[in-house]
């Protein structure tokens, strides 16, 4: 947890450099991705304009459980690997069996190697639950599988290598405002059942399709952005609600967070006011620099 961060909120001075068109049109009937992705989102086709590698540094990372009185029930997880200049957030599906265990397996593996060996991780999960004493109902739930979304970025020549499976989000920020978001800039798009990586071998082919279709390089030129935010769906939708004006007051308040208690207090207040969904709520904030 990155605590006691000084206040470094930028002042909005420039218009967004991005066209807000990251949502990809639905796949055509003969597109194999039509059967692999629901809703039909895939990484946009992009190209980089330079080979400079950006520098990322951790500003802060905060997480709060859907039930603040039961922090051990949090099914979100995050990773920041400074030496490798990469970060990720995971969001386990509450409705699935042992989602925290599946998220833990994914997180620990990703921290060691971001190239996800889904088949090996599914075997690891299977071995872990096989060692449990399960009821017949739990065994049936295991067969249905556990699920997790993923949003990750890594510094790469020309920008950021990204993965965005499901509705955990990658938000690009310039001068205190979100200028682009994946998978969507529309807060309403974070309220449906998302695609996710499954723990069962029955989900292996779909998982491979998702990892391939939802991986790409986000091109970022010097001066385009100054921060990258990774957020699970409840926080992503909330932050995007504040993006209607030239400055984003919700993002500004988030950048002022200095410890976990402060984050939990704000989350509780926003949930109570009906502005944030009562769900596990994780945000990871990175400063972004690229020198020409």
Secondary structure as GFF3:
##gff-version 3
##sequence-region A 1 292
A	DSSP	three_ten_helix	32	35	.	.	.	ID=ss1
A	DSSP	beta_strand	55	64	.	.	.	ID=ss2
A	DSSP	three_ten_helix	71	73	.	.	.	ID=ss3
A	DSSP	beta_strand	76	81	.	.	.	ID=ss4
A	DSSP	beta_strand	86	92	.	.	.	ID=ss5
A	DSSP	alpha_helix	99	112	.	.	.	ID=ss6
A	DSSP	alpha_helix	118	130	.	.	.	ID=ss7
A	DSSP	alpha_helix	136	144	.	.	.	ID=ss8
A	DSSP	beta_strand	147	156	.	.	.	ID=ss9
A	DSSP	beta_strand	159	165	.	.	.	ID=ss10
A	DSSP	beta_strand	169	174	.	.	.	ID=ss11
A	DSSP	beta_strand	177	182	.	.	.	ID=ss12
A	DSSP	three_ten_helix	187	190	.	.	.	ID=ss13
A	DSSP	beta_strand	197	198	.	.	.	ID=ss14
A	DSSP	three_ten_helix	201	203	.	.	.	ID=ss15
A	DSSP	alpha_helix	204	213	.	.	.	ID=ss16
A	DSSP	beta_strand	215	219	.	.	.	ID=ss17
A	DSSP	beta_strand	227	231	.	.	.	ID=ss18
A	DSSP	alpha_helix	233	241	.	.	.	ID=ss19
A	DSSP	three_ten_helix	242	244	.	.	.	ID=ss20
A	DSSP	alpha_helix	249	255	.	.	.	ID=ss21
A	DSSP	alpha_helix	260	272	.	.	.	ID=ss22
A	DSSP	beta_strand	281	289	.	.	.	ID=ss23
###
